Amino acid sequence: MHEMSLAEGVLQLIEDAARQQDFAKVTTVWLEIGQLSGVEVEAMKFCFDAVTRDSIADGARLEIIALPGTGWCMQCSKTVPMVEVFGECPECGSHQMQVTGGTEMRVKELEVS
């Protein structure tokens, strides 16, 4: 389950931000997760709750912002939506696709007190 290490990384980012910006508690974390990132959202929520226990983010609400997958078709030269990394172009059916978006995961915002 790679979501556990991802959740640990998010907590590390939160702790680093707390040291730099001098806040004591995180109440909400907004996390952007791309549709093609390979991150299972429910597993991420579970791991986030487990990893943040007894930390600055203990009890924080995790809000997920889903980012759509996009790709560029080498055959028809169009940017199109993608739902899977090795999917076909919805315009021409080609499998010569280059993913251009939706693979990212990042902390978008923190609500602190």
N, C-alpha and C positions, 0 to 999 in steps of 0.2 A: 504494500500500500504506500505509494509515493506521496499521497496526500499528507501523511504524518510529517515527513520531512519538509514539505511545503508549508504546513502549518507552523512548524518550528521556525522556518525562515521568516514567516510573517511576524511571529512573536519577536524575533530578533530585531526586525525593522521597527516594531513598536517600541521596544526597549531602548533602541538607539535614539529614536525620535524623542522619547521621554527625557533622556539624558541631555540631549541638545536643546530642547525647548522647555524643559523644566515643568512637566506636568506629572500628576500623581496617579491618575486613573483614566482608563479608556472605557468609554461606555458603548461606542459603536464603531465598527470597522466596515468600511465599504471596500469590497474587493471586486475588481474586474476580472472575469474569467472568460476567455475566448472559447467559442464553441468547438474549436479544433485543437484546444490545448491538451486534451487527454486528461483533464482534471474532472473527477466525479464530484459533483457539487455536494451531494448528501454525505459522501465520505469526508469531504473537506470540512463541512460543518461539524461532523462528529469529531474529527481530529482537532479542529480548532478549539472546541470545548474542552477536550482532554488536555491539550498542550497548555492552554491558558489558565488552568486551575492553579490557584495560589500565586498568580502573577499580577502584574499591573492591569492586565486585560481580563481578569477573572470576572465572569458574568457578562462580558461585553456581547452585544448583539452583533452578529455577522450578517451583513447585507451583501448579497451577491448581485452584481451588475453583469448580465450576460452580454457578451460581445459576439456579433455574428461572424461566421466564417466567410471569407471572400477569397477569390482566386482570379488569376489571369489565364485565359485560355490561349495557348500557343497556336492553336489551329485557326480560331476565328477572331483572335486579337480583341477579345472583350473581357472586361472585368465582370465577374458573375458571383452570385452567392454560392457558397459551398457548405454542405452539411457533413462531409467526411473528407479526410485528407486525400485519399486516392479515388475520390468520386469523379464522375464524368461531368462535362460541361452541360448545363441545362439548355444551352443554345444550340450546340452542334453535336453533342454526344461524344466528343473527343475525351480521351483520358490524359491528354498532354496538358496538365494543369500545373500552374505554379501558385502555391498558396501565398496570398498577400496580406491576410489579416485573420484574426480570430485564434491565433496560437498563443497569445499573451496571457499572463496573469500578473496583476499588480495591485498594490494597495492604492486605492484612489483617494481615500479621505479617512480621517480619524475624528471622532467626536470625543473630546477629553474634558476632564474636570479637574 
